[in-house]
């Protein structure tokens, strides 16, 4: 890629979003293309930049494309094929944009071959797309986009096979939607509406259906993440901490839950800390049971090994000299932190791994107490790692002291606070570890979204820990 597309600092700039819509005909030998001023391209939808809006733009793109057809059609996003957002220079519009490519599926009754196209749109075969590559030089993002399109249209469908998640298979949405509706009906729900797609990202696909009993949700996590089985096990063992799983389907790698109740307010962090603390202690006799259901173990000694791996330019730092250099600078400090935290002999417990205000809510049946959802980063690890996001969101030290006194005697509270502070920083590297484990080198994305996410977390912690590195020196 050209330098303009690989400079990560550009991803933080306020550029509009440019999403290309990739729709294949039934036999996947032709692709929908549109003509503008004699120039052929995939259908393109532009959106202005809005902070935090990129998570659901694939879904929004499909909804807006539905409006472009006169028939009653329904599109769903299968996958984002460019991976993380790529910034490129649009010469015609003389400005940069965040670009991505959404592979879509038509799930309406008539199917994709019954769509009535406008006079500016046609189905084009792979030979046409190949000839179209000559319109772009080798450093142009659009050339890479159309090379991906050709790969998707290949007769052996090897490219689609590299999308390993069940949720990224054609036909998955129909089966998942039927499962969601039947589960809601079995739960006593009536007047169940059409299933809609809420989110498609590198971490999950979420569907939703409205009913007489509120919303029902179906979630399918990313390949390599054991969230489905872990959520079921946690809900069985600790119903006071996790929403009830109404249905689990291993074939579709998904589970169904009901809508939760009222959101937890910022003034109510004590409830989140209490439920986390109870979870840590109650999970102690169930560690082996959780391990058997696929819950990964992320202990301090293995974390130290991972730190060395990343500092040597492997896994998520591979090919990124800046990330390698940052890890090499951090390595002595991180090893020192691991040693100091291990000296307290605090046992491994179940941790949520991403505990935060946005991942908590109340249940319908009670007015007090928080439930935690989105267990994709759950693992068996040091309990202090569970506070890395809460520490950034709340500065109420009294709440944390209450928790620490469950592990330390009162006369050691200063030492406990130091250990907690170390755990907060290392908690981010445990999340990086989880992301790095999910990286699939054979995945088709130009930029791996999980690798990009891991590198962003590293940058964040690097600058936060720079003063400590200097103190060590």
KAVENMO-V294789 format. One record per run of one state. SS is the DSSP state (@ for helix, = for strand, . for the rest). FROM is the first residue (numbers start at 0). TO is the last residue. Records with the same first field share a line. If there is no record, write none. Layout:
SS = FROM-TO  FROM-TO
//
This chain:
. = 0-1  6-6  12-14  24-28  36-37  41-41  47-52  67-73  80-81  83-84  90-93  106-110  114-119  135-139  152-156  161-164  168-170  186-194  200-202  211-212  221-225  237-240  242-245  249-252  258-261  263-264  292-295  298-298  311-313  317-319  342-346  351-355  361-369  372-377  393-395  404-408  438-445  447-447  472-472
@ = 2-5  7-11  53-66  111-113  125-134  140-151  157-160  165-167  171-185  226-236  265-291  299-310  314-316  320-341  356-358  382-392  396-403  409-437  448-471
= = 15-23  29-35  38-40  42-46  74-79  82-82  85-89  94-105  120-124  195-199  203-210  213-220  241-241  246-248  253-257  262-262  296-297  347-350  359-360  370-371  378-381  446-446
//
